[in-house]
Amino acid sequence: MKFWARAVILSLVVCLSLFVSAQQPTEHAFLWTPQSGMKDLGSLGGSSYANAINVHGQVAGYFVTSIGDLHAFGWTAKEGMKDLGTLGGSFSVAWGIADSGIVVGSASDASGNTHAVAWTAGGAIRDLGTLGGATSEALGINAKGGVVGDSSLKGDTVIHAFLELCAGGMKDLGTLGGSSSFANAVNASRVVVGNSSTSGGDEHAFVWTNAGGMQDLGTLGGTSNAIGINDLNHVIGFSVFTGGSPFHAFWWTKSGGMQDLGTLGNFDANSDAFGVNDSDEIVGYSDTESANGIYHAVMWQSSTHVITDLGTLGGSNSSADAINAAGQIVGSSDIN
């Protein structure tokens, strides 16, 4: 599924769920391996989307139900896809999964409020609360159970990134000088990445550490968003060029700064990076050409960053969202 940034998709998919059957091709979650290629993980209703995979090959994501709601799922090779449920409302999505099997995402309660949540390996759901406002969402989890995401503050006019440590409550990570921030991923050292508004009103990728706070990673000319980080503190995401287009996937290191990963097409094509493992293998999607409307799941090889087209499940478009240490990749693809 092609999307601009994980932190803003929730506002889009709630609306899309009402029209997905009429306006969108059917998409299915997939698992890709070097040995078998792309495998369809199926669905429990309409379209399905895989967003995360852990070291054991367990997958988390969400699917569209038969009545158009979105529900989080967990998938294993042994048990297949299971509905993870909600907080009593009609909505849930899963964005991350730890090696312990804990899944994080967001879910609505009976009153319609959406909160960040964590599901245990056994399927029990826990409300992670907020930073004082009405809504929150969890977008990533590390090996030690540290959870990141974003939450509205009291008054519900401002949203800030948060880090939650082992049920110890949410820590407000602040901003780069602007009003809002969003955290997308956290590594084992509790280094957090995301994007924040600046004092000038721009949106920039950041890396946050407990010792140094929030650091601006810069851009390729326009705005930027950091979406993933590995345990080497290497960061991936996307940045828009000067003038508002195109946007390209980037790779950032402390020594090398932000580097353009390129696309499957020419410079005018778009690309985005969503996941990276500790071998520095990066996954995401790229337009196949600049203006044909077709995009494919891709992997950028470690060190060389040569881009590889992972294909589709038979339809036109696909996107890769996460990769584990074994090189197993998950994402979603059109099937028709």
C-alpha positions in Angstrom: 0.0 0.0 0.0 1.5 3.3 -1.1 1.3 6.0 1.7 3.1 9.2 2.5 3.9 8.6 6.1 2.9 6.0 8.7 2.1 8.6 11.2 -0.7 10.2 9.2 -2.2 7.1 7.6 -4.8 6.5 10.3 -6.7 9.6 9.3 -6.8 8.3 5.7 -7.6 4.6 6.1 -10.6 5.2 8.3 -12.1 7.1 5.4 -10.8 4.6 2.8 -12.4 1.7 4.6 -15.8 3.1 3.7 -15.0 3.0 0.0 -12.3 0.4 -0.5 -14.5 -2.1 -2.2 -15.7 0.4 -4.8 -12.6 2.4 -5.5 -9.6 0.3 -4.7 -8.2 -2.9 -6.1 -8.0 -5.7 -3.7 -4.7 -5.9 -1.9 -3.3 -8.7 0.2 -0.5 -8.9 2.8 2.5 -10.8 1.6 5.6 -12.5 2.9 8.7 -12.5 0.7 11.7 -14.7 1.1 14.8 -15.1 -1.0 14.0 -18.8 -1.4 10.3 -18.6 -2.3 9.6 -15.1 -3.5 6.3 -13.4 -2.7 3.7 -15.4 -0.8 0.0 -14.3 -0.3 -0.9 -14.3 3.4 -4.6 -14.0 2.5 -7.2 -12.0 4.5 -10.0 -12.3 7.0 -12.3 -10.1 4.8 -11.3 -7.6 2.1 -7.9 -6.2 1.6 -5.1 -6.9 4.1 -1.8 -5.1 4.8 1.3 -6.5 6.6 3.3 -3.8 8.4 5.8 -5.7 10.6 7.7 -8.9 11.0 9.9 -10.2 13.9 12.9 -12.5 14.1 10.6 -15.6 14.3 8.7 -14.7 11.1 5.5 -13.6 13.0 3.7 -10.8 11.2 1.4 -8.0 12.2 -0.8 -5.7 10.2 -4.5 -5.0 9.5 -7.3 -6.0 7.2 -10.6 -4.6 6.0 -13.6 -6.5 7.5 -16.7 -7.6 5.5 -18.5 -4.5 6.7 -15.6 -2.1 5.9 -14.0 -1.7 9.4 -10.3 -2.1 9.9 -9.0 -4.7 12.3 -5.5 -5.6 13.4 -4.2 -9.0 12.7 -1.4 -11.3 13.8 -0.1 -14.0 11.5 2.1 -17.1 12.0 3.1 -19.9 9.7 1.4 -22.4 12.0 -1.9 -20.6 12.8 -2.3 -18.2 9.9 -4.1 -14.9 10.3 -6.0 -14.0 13.5 -8.1 -11.0 14.3 -6.6 -9.2 17.3 -9.8 -7.3 18.2 -10.3 -3.8 19.5 -10.9 -1.9 22.8 -14.6 -2.4 22.3 -15.0 -0.2 19.2 -14.9 -1.0 15.5 -11.3 0.0 14.6 -7.8 -1.4 15.2 -4.5 -1.5 13.3 -1.2 -3.1 14.1 2.1 -1.4 13.2 4.8 -3.2 15.1 5.7 -6.6 16.6 8.5 -7.4 19.0 10.5 -10.7 19.0 8.5 -11.6 22.2 5.3 -11.6 20.1 3.9 -8.3 21.6 2.1 -6.4 18.9 1.5 -2.6 19.0 -0.9 -0.3 17.2 -4.1 1.5 17.9 -7.7 0.6 18.6 -11.0 2.4 19.3 -13.1 2.0 22.4 -16.9 1.9 22.7 -17.0 5.7 22.7 -15.0 5.9 19.5 -11.8 7.2 21.0 -8.6 5.7 19.5 -5.7 4.9 21.8 -2.3 3.3 21.4 -2.5 -0.3 22.4 -0.3 -3.4 22.9 -1.5 -7.0 22.4 0.3 -9.7 24.3 1.5 -12.8 22.6 -1.6 -14.5 24.0 -3.9 -11.9 22.5 -4.8 -9.8 25.5 -5.0 -6.0 24.7 -3.7 -3.2 26.9 -4.6 0.5 26.5 -1.4 2.5 26.6 -3.2 5.8 27.3 -2.3 9.2 26.1 -0.2 12.3 26.8 -3.3 14.0 28.2 -5.4 14.3 25.1 -8.1 12.0 23.6 -6.2 10.1 21.0 -2.9 8.3 20.6 -1.3 5.6 18.3 1.7 3.3 18.7 3.8 2.8 15.6 6.9 0.9 16.8 8.3 -1.4 19.5 11.9 -2.5 20.2 13.3 -5.8 21.5 13.0 -4.6 25.1 9.4 -3.6 24.9 9.9 0.2 24.4 7.0 1.6 22.4 6.9 4.8 20.3 4.1 6.7 18.6 2.2 9.9 19.0 -0.5 11.4 21.1 -2.6 14.5 21.4 -1.9 16.7 24.4 -4.5 18.1 26.7 -6.9 20.2 24.7 -6.4 18.0 21.6 -4.9 20.8 19.5 -1.3 19.6 19.5 0.3 16.1 18.8 3.7 15.0 20.2 5.9 12.0 19.8 6.1 9.7 22.8 8.3 6.9 24.1 6.8 4.4 26.6 9.1 2.1 28.5 7.8 -1.2 29.9 4.4 0.2 31.2 6.2 3.1 32.8 4.0 5.7 31.2 4.5 7.9 28.1 7.4 10.3 27.8 6.8 13.4 25.7 9.7 13.7 23.3 9.0 17.3 22.4 9.6 18.9 18.9 12.2 20.5 16.7 10.7 23.9 17.7 7.3 23.6 16.0 4.0 22.4 17.4 3.9 18.8 16.4 6.0 15.6 16.2 5.5 11.9 15.4 7.7 9.0 16.4 7.8 6.0 13.9 10.4 3.6 15.2 12.8 2.8 18.1 15.8 0.5 18.3 17.2 -1.6 21.1 19.2 1.4 22.5 16.0 3.4 22.7 17.0 5.7 19.9 13.8 7.1 18.4 13.2 8.4 14.9 10.3 10.3 13.3 9.4 13.7 12.0 8.6 17.0 13.6 7.6 20.5 12.6 10.4 23.1 13.0 10.2 26.7 14.2 9.9 27.7 10.6 6.9 25.4 10.0 8.7 22.8 7.9 8.5 19.0 8.6 11.9 17.4 9.2 13.1 14.0 10.1 14.6 13.6 13.5 16.6 11.2 15.7 16.0 11.4 19.5 18.2 10.1 22.3 17.8 10.4 26.0 21.1 12.1 26.3 20.9 14.5 23.4 17.2 15.0 22.8 15.8 15.6 19.3 18.2 16.2 16.5 17.2 17.5 13.0 18.4 15.1 10.3 17.9 17.7 7.5 16.3 17.0 4.1 17.1 16.5 0.4 15.7 20.0 -0.2 12.1 20.0 1.0 10.4 18.1 3.9 11.6 14.7 5.3 10.4 11.9 7.6 12.5 9.2 9.3 10.5 6.0 9.3 12.9 3.2 10.4 16.2 2.7 12.4 18.3 -0.4 13.0 20.5 -1.2 16.0 23.5 0.4 14.2 21.7 3.7 14.5 21.3 3.8 10.7 18.1 5.6 9.7 15.8 5.4 6.7 12.8 7.3 5.4 11.9 9.7 2.6 12.5 13.3 1.7 10.9 15.7 -0.8 13.2 17.7 -3.1 13.1 21.4 -3.5 10.0 22.5 -5.3 7.7 19.9 -3.7 8.5 16.9 -5.9 9.7 14.2 -6.3 10.3 12.4 -3.0 13.0 9.8 -2.7 13.9 7.2 -0.1 16.9 8.2 2.0 19.6 6.5 4.1 21.2 8.4 7.0 24.3 7.7 9.1 26.0 9.9 11.5 29.2 9.9 9.4 27.6 10.2 6.0 24.5 12.3 6.6 21.4 11.9 4.4 21.9 10.0 1.1 19.4 9.6 -1.7 18.6 5.9 -2.4 17.1 6.6 -5.8 14.3 4.8 -7.6 13.5 2.1 -10.2 12.9 4.9 -12.7 14.4 8.2 -13.4 14.9 11.2 -11.0 11.2 12.2 -11.4 9.9 8.9 -10.0 9.1 8.6 -6.3 10.4 6.2 -3.7 10.1 5.6 0.1 11.9 3.4 2.6 10.0 1.8 5.4 12.2 -0.9 7.0 15.8 -1.7 7.6 17.6 -4.6 9.3 21.0 -4.8 11.0 22.5 -6.0 7.8 21.5 -2.6 6.3 19.1 -4.2 3.9 16.4 -1.6 3.2 12.8 -2.1 1.9 10.1 0.1 0.7 8.6 1.0 -2.7 9.5 2.8 -5.8 7.6 4.1 -8.9 8.7 2.0 -11.9 8.7 5.1 -14.0 8.1 8.8 -13.4 4.5 9.2 -14.3 2.9 5.8 -15.0 1.2 5.4 -11.6 2.8 2.0 -11.0 4.9 1.3 -7.9 6.6 -1.9 -6.7 8.0 -3.3 -3.5 11.7 -2.9 -3.6 14.8 -3.8 -1.6 18.0 -1.8 -1.5 21.0 -4.1 -1.0 23.3 -3.5 2.0 26.5 -1.4 1.4 25.9 -1.0 -2.4 22.2 0.1 -2.1 21.5 -1.4 -5.5 17.7 -1.5 -5.9 15.8 -4.7 -6.6 12.2 -5.0 -7.8 10.3 -7.6 -5.7 7.4 -7.7 -8.0 3.7 -8.1 -7.1 1.1 -10.8 -6.3 -0.3 -10.4 -9.8 -1.7 -6.9 -9.7 -0.1 -3.6 -10.7 1.2 -2.2 -7.4 3.0 -3.4 -4.2 4.9 -2.0 -1.3 7.4 -3.6 1.2 7.1 -2.4 4.8 9.5 -4.4 7.0 12.4 -6.8 6.9 13.8 -9.0 9.6 17.3 -10.3 10.3 16.7 -13.4 8.1 15.8 -11.2 5.1 12.1 -12.1 5.3 10.1 -9.1 4.0 6.4 -8.2 4.5 4.2 -5.7 2.8 1.1 -5.6 0.6 0.3 -6.0 -3.1 -2.6 -5.7 -5.5 -3.9 -9.2 -6.4 -6.1 -8.0 -9.3 
